């Protein structure tokens, strides 16, 4: 299959641009004509260059809040009995995000050509996850698309708020720490050498801690460029390794083992697990498929392996609770609640309660973290800067006393 870029218009005169996959140019033209498009230009799509969307997809990604808004708009339009094609046309014209606008235009073309909405959305995984597509498919089968999009909007909004709150809580300490490191490097490279020259001229003996600071300064001035190259190479290697399955598993386990922050991340993933699985069960997704989708979108390789491993146990007649209790990262509270839900036939509502419990726990942890991080940073910076200043001022004071 080859990719062909096209520029066309609809029968109503609306412009359409995009990429269509077909075995040949003639087949691409035929596909576009079947979608009732008036073709203005069709040409082979340019291959990926050094700066391409596939390579630098950060600038072409669809934001979570745009998907939340889209889901609410679709729910409102379907509730008002607006036909699917007309609803998609409305959203294509009103969507402000360019990547999402392009995806919605391609989805509209596919639906016009006879494709189902879920199948059309599945072709754009950067915008619509497997979880999202499965929910839409269940809505198509049950005839309750408006309810499904309302569920999706609520779920995505909860997930977006949780992720945003966690990121915002970590931005302040990361900024302060980065600034502190920058200031210390400037002092070691620029300020300390000038003071070191004074000690060298006078022959003044310096304490051990001052000698350590002077040696560190000398190393950075002589070999700092090599250290910088090493850090860059290390970061690139770590990033590339993180893209592999093994690397992702290693980094995800390190994330869960971090002091303080690791406990927070575990609760975030447990919230996501319970919320995802509960939402899928409410939508009527079969339990095995619901577990598979939840594992794929939970966002952590360790939890993904635990959830996907439970599928085989469930296939063999085991319960979800007994299958999950083998993982050390899933606490007994969760497995016990799931067991109660399975026995009572109310697994969906039990999972929602588990998600709400951990959501409140995460909110409290984040609030406490934000409240404590500022005084903790002040103490850390005070001790670090005070130690650095003392390492310089004490020898200077001794030198002035000698004179």
Buried (B, 14 or more C-beta within 10 A) or exposed (E): EEEBBBBBEBEEEBEBEBEBEBEEEEBBBEBBEEBEBEBEEBEEBEEEEEEEBEEEEEEEBBEBBBBBBBBBBBBBBBEEEBEBEEBBBBBBEEBEBEBBBBBBBBBBBBBBBEBBBBBBBBBBEEBBBBBBBBBBBBBBEEEBBBBBBBBBBBBBBBBBBBBEBBEEBBEEBEEBEEEBEEBBEEBBEEEBBEBBEEBEEEEBEBEEBBBEBBEEBBEBBEEBEEEEEEEEEEEEEEEEEEEEEEBBBBBBBEBBEEEEBBBBBBBBBBBBBBBBBBBBBBBBBEBEBBBBBBBBBBBBBBBBBBBBBBBEBBEEEEBBBBBBBEBEBBBEEBBEBBBEBBEEEEBBBBBBBBBBBBBEBBBEBBEEBBEEBEEEBEEBBEEEBEEBEBBBEBBBEEBEEEE
